[in-house]
């Protein structure tokens, strides 16, 4: 029986949960929530990558509501899950293509290695299954592996991939793809981009050119700019958001590789610092492991609280897991 996504979310967050929940259990074994306990809890939250600002907010809330009371680790985890969910709820906004734009153009940006190309392939599958006509653009033209990987995804999910010759002009490619998408009635156009952050000025110019050239055909494009972040980078993800917000108008975030990280708390830090919508999270290598972000489920999964979910998502065929395993491109390990 295939696990439902929220069960996989809980499993994917297990390393982050062990770090945070284990620390809470070590600090609180029916103990009064005094200044020393709060200080230890604050240090634990910071070390779990929730960040100093979130840690301070949580501690102040605990000080107002529970200070001086005898608490157990279960009570602390439950209260912490509620506090985290409150921070995450405003940014838990599903991504929905705007039917007023055909196609709705999504520029996917991020540092190389965060999983941009894999994310595009998984998004193509996800929205394709919802009946959307999806097209993909292999805009990272300097990396042959990225182009090949996207083509593999296109074959597996049945979505066309527009690509050019090696080192082709990414802006021109995006322009032609937009024209084709309009002509063929596509609902969603997902544009991969380079992520060579070590040369910020060149990257800025390339992204600006893509946007400028696409606007010659559609002055409203791109309609979304999604920044893909790798959870394993921890606090470095905060700096990546700052940099890409300087480069382009980032409209939302996708956080990948939560299953390989003990730093799941970074999602909370990002929500608190920037308030950008967190549209999607990835908790595994399979295509179905990228799903819309749920604040409550994530908060409970992060602190080790129970999540009441069915084991198999409603309407998911018994053989779905096997089908997705077969559909997984060989290049997933080298996600762009």
C-alpha positions in Angstrom: 0.0 0.0 0.0 1.4 3.4 -1.0 1.9 5.9 1.8 -0.1 9.1 1.6 2.0 12.3 1.2 1.7 13.5 4.7 2.9 10.1 6.0 5.8 10.5 3.7 6.3 14.1 4.9 6.5 12.8 8.5 9.0 10.2 7.4 11.0 12.7 5.3 11.3 15.1 8.2 12.5 12.3 10.6 16.1 13.6 10.7 14.9 17.1 11.6 12.4 15.7 14.0 15.0 13.6 15.8 17.2 16.6 16.3 14.4 18.9 17.6 12.2 16.4 19.5 15.2 14.6 21.0 16.6 17.9 22.3 13.2 18.8 23.8 12.9 15.4 25.5 16.4 15.9 27.0 15.5 19.4 28.4 12.0 18.7 29.6 11.1 15.8 31.8 8.3 17.3 33.9 10.2 20.4 34.7 9.2 24.0 35.4 9.5 26.3 32.5 11.9 28.8 34.2 14.5 31.1 32.7 17.1 28.4 32.4 14.7 26.0 30.6 13.7 28.8 28.2 17.3 29.6 27.5 18.0 26.0 26.7 14.9 25.7 24.5 16.0 28.9 22.6 19.4 27.5 22.0 17.8 24.3 20.7 15.5 26.1 18.3 18.4 28.1 16.9 20.5 25.0 16.4 17.6 23.4 14.6 17.8 26.2 12.0 14.6 27.9 13.0 16.7 31.1 13.3 17.1 33.6 16.2 14.0 35.6 15.3 11.7 32.6 15.3 13.3 31.3 18.5 12.8 34.7 20.2 9.1 34.8 19.2 8.5 31.3 20.5 10.3 31.9 23.7 8.3 35.1 24.4 5.1 33.2 23.7 6.0 30.5 26.1 7.1 33.0 28.7 3.6 34.7 28.5 1.6 31.5 28.6 3.6 28.8 30.4 6.3 30.5 32.5 6.7 28.9 35.9 4.4 26.0 35.1 5.5 22.4 35.2 5.5 21.0 31.7 6.4 17.7 30.0 8.2 17.3 26.7 4.9 16.3 25.0 3.3 19.5 26.1 6.2 21.6 24.9 6.2 19.8 21.5 2.5 20.4 21.1 2.7 24.0 22.0 5.8 24.4 19.7 3.9 22.8 16.8 1.1 25.3 17.3 3.5 28.3 17.4 5.3 27.1 14.2 2.1 26.5 12.4 1.0 30.0 13.2 4.2 31.3 11.6 3.8 29.1 8.6 0.1 29.5 7.9 0.3 32.8 6.1 2.8 31.5 3.6 1.2 28.1 2.9 -0.3 29.2 -0.4 -0.7 26.5 -3.1 0.6 27.4 -6.6 -2.3 27.6 -9.1 -1.7 28.6 -12.7 -3.8 31.6 -13.6 -6.2 30.7 -16.4 -6.2 34.3 -17.6 -2.7 33.7 -18.9 -2.3 31.0 -21.5 0.3 29.9 -20.9 1.0 31.0 -17.3 4.8 31.5 -17.5 6.9 30.3 -14.5 10.5 31.2 -14.4 12.3 28.7 -12.1 15.4 30.0 -10.5 18.0 28.9 -7.9 21.6 27.9 -7.4 22.8 24.9 -9.4 22.3 21.7 -7.4 19.1 22.8 -5.5 16.9 20.6 -7.7 15.5 23.1 -10.2 15.3 20.7 -13.1 13.9 17.9 -11.1 11.3 20.2 -9.6 10.2 21.3 -13.0 9.7 17.7 -14.1 7.8 16.9 -11.0 5.6 20.0 -11.4 4.9 19.0 -15.0 3.7 15.7 -13.7 1.7 17.1 -10.9 -0.2 19.7 -12.9 -0.4 17.5 -15.9 -2.4 15.0 -13.8 -4.8 17.9 -13.0 -5.5 18.2 -16.7 -3.2 21.1 -17.4 -1.3 21.2 -20.7 2.3 21.7 -19.6 5.4 22.7 -21.6 9.0 22.8 -20.3 11.9 25.0 -21.5 15.5 23.7 -21.1 16.8 27.2 -20.4 20.0 26.2 -18.6 21.7 25.8 -22.0 25.2 25.7 -20.7 24.7 22.5 -18.8 24.1 19.6 -21.1 23.1 17.4 -18.2 20.3 19.7 -17.2 18.9 19.7 -20.8 19.1 15.9 -21.0 17.5 15.5 -17.6 14.6 17.7 -18.5 14.1 15.8 -21.8 14.0 12.5 -19.8 11.3 14.0 -17.6 9.4 15.2 -20.7 9.3 11.7 -22.1 8.2 10.2 -18.8 5.4 12.7 -18.0 4.3 13.3 -21.6 5.1 17.0 -21.7 7.0 18.6 -24.6 10.4 20.1 -23.8 11.7 23.0 -25.9 15.5 23.0 -26.1 18.2 24.5 -28.3 21.8 23.8 -29.2 24.4 23.8 -26.5 25.2 27.3 -25.2 22.2 28.6 -27.1 20.7 32.0 -26.1 18.4 31.2 -23.2 16.3 34.4 -23.7 15.7 33.6 -27.4 14.7 30.0 -26.4 12.3 31.3 -23.9 10.8 33.7 -26.4 10.2 30.9 -29.0 8.8 28.6 -26.3 6.3 31.3 -25.2 5.2 31.8 -28.8 4.7 28.0 -29.2 2.9 27.7 -25.9 0.5 30.4 -26.9 -0.1 28.8 -30.3 -0.6 25.4 -28.9 -2.9 26.5 -26.0 -0.6 25.5 -23.2 -1.7 26.2 -19.6 1.7 26.2 -18.0 5.2 27.0 -19.3 8.0 26.0 -16.9 11.3 27.7 -17.8 14.5 26.3 -16.4 17.4 28.7 -15.8 21.1 28.7 -15.0 22.2 29.1 -11.4 25.8 30.1 -11.5 25.7 32.3 -8.4 29.5 32.7 -8.2 29.2 35.1 -11.1 26.2 37.1 -9.9 26.5 40.0 -12.4 26.4 37.6 -15.4 23.5 35.7 -13.9 21.6 38.9 -13.2 22.1 40.0 -16.8 21.0 36.6 -18.2 17.8 36.4 -16.0 17.0 40.1 -16.8 17.4 39.4 -20.5 15.1 36.4 -20.4 12.4 38.5 -18.8 13.0 41.4 -21.2 12.8 39.3 -24.3 9.7 37.4 -23.2 8.0 40.7 -22.5 8.4 41.6 -26.2 5.7 38.9 -26.8 3.8 39.1 -23.5 4.4 42.2 -21.4 3.0 40.4 -18.3 5.5 37.5 -18.5 6.8 35.9 -16.4 3.7 35.5 -14.3 5.5 33.7 -11.5 9.1 33.4 -10.4 9.8 30.4 -8.2 13.0 30.1 -6.2 14.0 26.5 -5.5 16.0 25.9 -2.3 17.8 22.9 -0.9 16.9 22.3 2.7 20.2 20.7 3.4 22.0 24.1 3.0 20.3 25.3 6.2 20.9 29.0 6.9 22.6 29.5 3.6 19.1 29.3 2.1 18.3 32.6 3.7 21.2 34.3 1.9 20.1 32.7 -1.4 16.6 34.2 -1.0 18.2 37.6 -0.4 20.4 37.4 -3.5 17.7 36.1 -5.8 15.2 38.8 -4.6 17.9 41.3 -5.7 18.2 39.6 -9.1 14.5 39.0 -9.9 11.1 39.5 -8.4 10.7 36.2 -6.6 7.0 35.4 -6.1 7.3 32.1 -4.2 9.5 29.3 -2.9 9.9 25.6 -3.4 11.9 23.7 -0.7 13.5 20.4 -1.8 15.4 17.6 -0.2 13.8 17.8 3.3 14.2 14.1 3.5 18.0 14.3 3.5 18.2 17.1 6.0 18.3 17.6 9.7 17.6 21.3 9.0 13.9 21.3 8.2 13.5 24.2 10.6 14.9 26.5 7.8 11.4 26.6 6.2 10.2 28.3 9.4 13.1 30.8 9.4 12.4 31.6 5.7 8.7 32.2 6.4 9.5 34.5 9.2 12.2 36.4 7.4 10.6 37.0 4.0 6.9 36.1 4.1 7.1 34.7 0.6 4.6 32.0 -0.3 6.0 28.4 0.2 4.1 26.7 -2.6 5.7 23.2 -2.7 8.0 21.0 -0.6 9.9 17.9 -1.6 10.4 15.0 0.8 11.9 12.3 -1.5 13.1 11.3 -4.9 9.8 10.0 -6.3 7.7 12.2 -8.5 4.8 12.1 -6.0 7.1 13.4 -3.2 6.7 17.1 -4.4 3.4 18.4 -3.1 1.7 21.6 -1.9 2.9 22.9 1.4 0.7 22.4 4.5 1.6 24.5 7.6 -0.1 22.3 10.2 1.2 19.0 8.8 4.7 20.4 8.5 4.8 21.9 12.0 3.5 18.6 13.6 5.9 16.5 11.5 8.9 18.8 12.4 8.4 18.5 16.2 7.4 14.8 16.1 3.7 15.3 17.0 1.2 12.9 15.5 -0.4 13.6 12.2 -3.8 12.1 11.6 -3.7 11.0 7.9 -4.9 8.1 5.9 -2.1 5.8 4.7 -3.0 6.1 1.1 -4.2 9.3 -0.5 -7.8 9.2 -1.7 -8.1 8.1 -5.3 -4.4 6.9 -5.5 -4.2 3.5 -7.3 -2.6 0.7 -5.4 0.2 0.5 -8.1 1.0 4.2 -8.0 4.2 3.8 -6.1 5.5 1.2 -8.5 4.5 3.4 -11.5 6.3 6.4 -10.1 9.4 4.3 -9.4 9.5 3.3 -13.0 9.0 6.9 -14.1 11.9 8.2 -12.1 14.6 9.6 -14.5 18.1 8.2 -14.0 19.5 11.6 -13.6 17.5 12.5 -10.4 20.6 12.1 -8.3 22.2 14.9 -10.2 19.3 17.3 -9.9 19.9 20.7 -11.4 
